[in-house]
């Protein structure tokens, strides 16, 4: 008689006279003992007789899970005797089993053995601490057990009561510096037995930063199970989380964009952009350096702003905004008209942060933040002069370029030559008979010994003079000196310059 359990049937078909020894019939099979509701079974509670019926060679009993737990069944494995032979009378074969199922004990202990993981390679901007709870201990210490793949782990093991939602671990999840959590952590489970359900429950206790964002949160790892979780299953519980960067109450102006720092002497319109955090507030003025007056359009200016040293001038007060709630940055842009000028001018773009706004570290912290230069079209003149008691015959050479431009960039201006030659003829006049010195003129853009005026203080105009030569009409009593050379204009600067060959430096009477 089966006491509070059922045994499955094993059905097979064989021909009369089939025999185990002949190898033409099955040698054995399996059946399953299943407890009735409210009962559990263990293999150790079942047995066969000391002396088996002649049809059987052996009977064995094994647990499919943990003995005595609700998810366990018992597998009965039987083998037929070698001399067993089928006959017409063997329609039913009884397997002799004795044993019983036991009532479930709601207060029984169940064994727990799981591995808890923090995948630090996937989880971001935080860290975990865990301690065992409810009779469960952790081993080894979580924070010291991390492998080369970024898996930080500890084994949680022990015994707990077989009841609902037992806390098997206490978890502290903390964000990295300057990060916080918007979402709750979650878990995933591998290789858990049927009937074992893990859950992650957040505590009410949280730690926040100065902006009220969650910096640290406490969780309970709970197990709702009627069955053990033995070590052989390899049960794994993974925690998942992502920290996000703090959104500081301090806003930042990140960029001031205006393109080229130069404008033509005839004036220009430039597109100016201010880029920063949404909510960043600032004052903006654009002034002419020569007199500290504002050139900002009266249609754009909306506030009186203190400008040092000019005092109170009209400018713009602006807060960066956006219609996209997911956008962290915003841009304010406008067209600024720069007037024409009769001489070199400088304009200052001044951005003063307001309230809790700061300037990005890459920006100039003191005004002006940006400078716009307006240069005349520079003229380069090549000349020489006569001295006492001698005259000069020459051609004055003049080229007008564009500020900071190479002649190769100005090929559209037909009046500009990149190279040319000069010839200066000095003729003795008045008293005396001849030139007493006839040294070659010296050219340099760095050495003050240069015989050309303004060659060192050149305002950014860059030239090269080569093939300098000096000839005389007579080697003994020269009265005519001719100086020749080749000039290469490499770059126009930002102001007019006259490179004048001072003849007194190399000629004397």
C-alpha positions, 0 to 999 in steps of 0.5 A: 500500500502506498502511503501518501504517494503515487508511483508511475507505471512503466509500460513496455511491450515484448514478444513471448519468449523474449529474454534478457539473456538473449538480448532481445528485450529491455534490461530494466527501466525507471519509475517515479515516486511523487508525494501527494499534496502536503507531503514530501518524499526522500529516497532513504524512506523507500526500499525493496525486499531483502530477497527480490522476486526472481524477475529482478536483479536490483532495485535502487532509489534516488532523489531528483532534488533535495530529500524531504523537500517539496520539489523532490521526487524519487526515481526508482531504477530497476533491472531484470534478472539475466535469466528473465524470459517473457511468457504469456502469463506475465501481463503485469509485473509488480515491483515490490516497494515499501516506504512512505511520504512525510508531512511537510514541516513548515518550520523546517530548515533549508540549505542555501548556497548561491554566488552573488555577483556585481559585474563591474565591467557592465555596471557603471559609476557605482559600487556594492557592499553585501553582508549575509542575513538570516543565518547566511554568511558571505565568503570571501569578503565581497570587496576583495574578490574580483576577477580579471573579467570584472566580476566581483563576487561572494558566496552566500551560504547557510540555512534559513527557515522554509518560509516566505521572503527571508532576507539572505543578504543586505546590500549597500549600493553607492554611486561614484563621486559626482554620480547618483542613481535615478533608477532602482537596481535590479537582479537576474538569476541563473540556475535557481531550482523550481520553487526558489524565487529571489527578489530585491527590495529597496529600503526606505533609507537613502543618502542624497547629495546636496541637490537631493539626488540619490547617492546611496541606497540600501536593499534587501536580497530576499528568498521565497522558497520551499526548497533548498538551493544546494551548491551543486546547482551553481545558482547565481544572482547578478545585481544591475545598476547604472549611476548617472552624472550629477547635474550641478546647480552651477551652470557653465558658459562653455564656448564663445564662437565668432569665426575669424578674429579679424574683420576688414577695414570696411566693416563686416557682419559676424555671427556670434554664438554663446554655448552653455548649460541650459539655465546659464545666465550672463551679461554680454557687451561688445565694445570698441577698445579705442573709446570703450563705447558699445557697438551692440544693436539697440534692438538687441541690447536689453540692459544697462551693464557695468563695463570697466572702465567705461562705466554703465553701457547698454548690453544684453542680459540672457539666460540660455534656454531650450524647448527640448527637455532632454537637452543639457546644452543650449545656444544663443546666437545673433548677428553683430555688425562691426562698423568701418574704420579709418585706422586699426581698431580692436573690439572686445566681446565681454561675457560676464556670468551671473548668478550661479553661472561660471565660465568654462576653464578654457575661456579667458576668465577676465574680460575681454573673453574674445578680441576682434581685430580690424586692420587697414589694408597695409601698404609696403613701400620700398625706397632709399634716400640721398645724402650730403653731396650726392643724389639718388636715382630710383623708383619708389615701389609700393604694394597694398595688400590685405592684413596678415595675408600672403601674396599667394592668397591675393592673386585676385589683386592684379596690382600685387607682385610677390617678387620684384627687383630694385636699382638705386643709383647714387651720384656724387655732387658738390664738393669732394671727389669720390665716395670713400666707403663702398660696403654692401648694404646689410638686410635683416628683420631681426638685427638692429644693424640692418641698413633698412629702416623699419626692418625690425619694427615691421608691423608683421610685414615679412619680406626677404631681400636677396642678391644684394650687389654694389657696383662702382663706376670707377674702382679708384675714384668712384663717383657713382654707386649702384645698389641692386637686389631682389625682393620677395614679399612673404606676408603683409602685416597689420600696418603701413611700413616703409623699408627705406635703405639708409644710404648713409649707413654704407656711403660716405664722401 
